[in-house]
Amino acid sequence: MSILDADDGGDLAGALAALQSDEEGELSLHDGSRVAVIGGGPAGSLFSYFLLQMAENVGLEIEINIFEPRHFTHRGAAGCNHCGGVVSESLVQTLAAEGVNLPPKVVQRGIECYALNQDVGTVEIATPLNEKRIAAVYRGNGPRQSEPLEFIGFDRYVQDLAEQKGARIVRKLVSGLQRLGGGIRVLCPDGSGGDFDLAVVATGVNSHFLEGVDGLEIGYSGPETRKAFLCEFPLGRKEIENRLGAALQIFLLDMPGLKFAGLIPKGDLATMCVIGENIDEQLIEAFLEAPEVKRCFPDGSVPPHICHCFPRVNTRSAVKPFADRIVMIGDTGTTRLYKDGIGGAYRTAKAAARTVMFSGISEDDFRQHYWPTCEKIESDNNIGRFLFAVTRQVQKWRFLRRAVLNMTAAEQRRATGPRRMSSVLWDVFTGSAPYKEVLLNTFHPAYVATLTWHIMLSLVIGVFSFGSRGQR
Ligand SMILES: Cc1cc2nc3c(=O)[nH]c(=O)nc-3n(C[C@H](O)[C@H](O)[C@H](O)COP(=O)(O)OP(=O)(O)OC[C@H]3O[C@@H](n4cnc5c(N)ncnc54)[C@H](O)[C@@H]3O)c2cc1C
């Protein structure tokens, strides 16, 4: 399916109008226009791929240069983009509808279920409808000490797609942007770079580049971010197969500041990913010492990891991520709260490419046609914040943890019938559905009634066991 067929059916006229208006002196792309994409992660590469495909469809000849210093073929930090590497179900499907089918050499493992680990027990949640569409991928080429991969990383794969469509990859770091009369100058530390009609900033939030954008005085203020934690455990294929299989381990523990933690099985490694409010060495140490975490590893003890990092994660949208001839996409603009960041990169990349092709490249074009996509993501994130506040209460109170576990376990034991708590947990943990949809599912009378029943049951059990154990 071509991009024009997908959801831009009537926009060929829009593209032609944009080209015509350029002749009248307005800001839009024309034959020979040059576009600089700063950063070749998922947002930058997908933007380039979509824009080149749209240009091909309307017969426009443009040049795209993707500035990206990382070689995603390298093992270790030089090839890594710091991420858990879970590609959500909805994104796998959306990309397939765009004609981008993740090949087996990119998918390290298909995730078949989630195991929810709590102090009150563990329950496995099978994919709704027993589909196996979540993909665990490497963003780079694995840690330095990992086995050489026959696989290729996700970022390399999408960058190759953009290159095959005609994008030029420039293996350079960009140090700054300068506004010219009729364009944008891209500056690299070695004095190279060039002049472009449009600059698309897709550097993510783990780069110093955004600090320099302030100097352009375009009213942009970067996204709010928080520190996260990632590390890789070399468990070996056999151990991963036997112990973790195709299950992603999720931890719902009573630790202040901890929002989400998961252990993701890949080739011969398992990636631990911890996201929260005040992630530091101390919290990570306490987390790795938790019995719920230890019991996921061989002999019930956490082995040494071979690499770790504290990358930043976007937790609130940037302010005004656009100006004449400049647009910020992916993490530098807006993304989904704590989940599906690659999905957020896809959505903002596509919205920006559509705006550039079918409307124009002025501040007003981005405000009218690009910003609504960011606003929609951010307003869904506000619902996500509420859901995480509720999840925090579940983390905090043992009787609630037990009620959630029991309700989920009862649903998973049933061969048929609705699995409402399982679906809510699945969607919150995988990011497969918008937070709004998750919230609406919790209003269902049957969900409310069953949960209330399990909470009451759990309170009764708690009263009987309180004296002996003294737990909350
Ligand atoms: C701990 C953690 C776990 C996560 N887990 C998941 C997950 O499991 N699933 C998921 O969907 N999302 C996850 N995310 C979020 C996801 O990583 C991001 O949302 C996503 O990578 C954003 O893509 P991007 O292209 O905007 O930025 P990035 O992926 O950060 O890519 C930016 C690119 O720009 C390049 N760059 C930076 N500065 C410059 C410069 N000055 N010049 C040229 N190039 C430059 C970088 O080298 C990089 O390749 C996680 C994030 C964190 C922190």
The ligand as a Gaussian input file, in Angstrom:
#p B3LYP/6-31G(d) Opt

LIG

0 1
 C       15.613000       2.830000      29.260000
 C       14.725000       3.025000      28.053000
 C       14.011000       1.958000      27.549000
 C       13.172000       2.124000      26.450000
 N       12.501000       1.042000      25.975000
 C       11.699000       1.171000      24.905000
 C       11.047000       0.038000      24.358000
 O       11.215000      -1.085000      24.825000
 N       10.235000       0.228000      23.289000
 C       10.040000       1.454000      22.721000
 O        9.264000       1.559000      21.765000
 N       10.671000       2.540000      23.193000
 C       11.500000       2.436000      24.267000
 N       12.178000       3.519000      24.749000
 C       11.988000       4.823000      24.092000
 C       12.731000       4.869000      22.753000
 O       14.074000       4.511000      22.958000
 C       12.676000       6.280000      22.149000
 O       11.386000       6.812000      22.272000
 C       13.049000       6.256000      20.663000
 O       14.337000       5.733000      20.504000
 C       13.016000       7.663000      20.086000
 O       13.505000       7.653000      18.777000
 P       14.197000       8.946000      18.162000
 O       14.567000       8.583000      16.758000
 O       13.384000      10.132000      18.416000
 O       15.534000       9.173000      19.030000
 P       16.772000       8.230000      19.277000
 O       16.393000       6.814000      19.163000
 O       17.386000       8.700000      20.534000
 O       17.738000       8.532000      18.044000
 C       18.423000       9.758000      17.959000
 C       19.574000       9.596000      16.962000
 O       20.168000      10.890000      16.757000
 C       21.585000      10.743000      16.738000
 N       22.151000      12.026000      17.164000
 C       22.133000      12.570000      18.409000
 N       22.752000      13.765000      18.398000
 C       23.153000      13.979000      17.126000
 C       23.842000      15.055000      16.486000
 N       24.223000      16.134000      17.157000
 N       24.109000      14.944000      15.157000
 C       23.700000      13.841000      14.453000
 N       23.051000      12.800000      15.022000
 C       22.773000      12.875000      16.328000
 C       21.864000       9.617000      17.736000
 O       23.116000       8.995000      17.447000
 C       20.682000       8.688000      17.496000
 O       20.955000       7.696000      16.539000
 C       13.037000       3.393000      25.834000
 C       13.778000       4.470000      26.321000
 C       14.621000       4.294000      27.416000
 C       15.430000       5.449000      27.915000

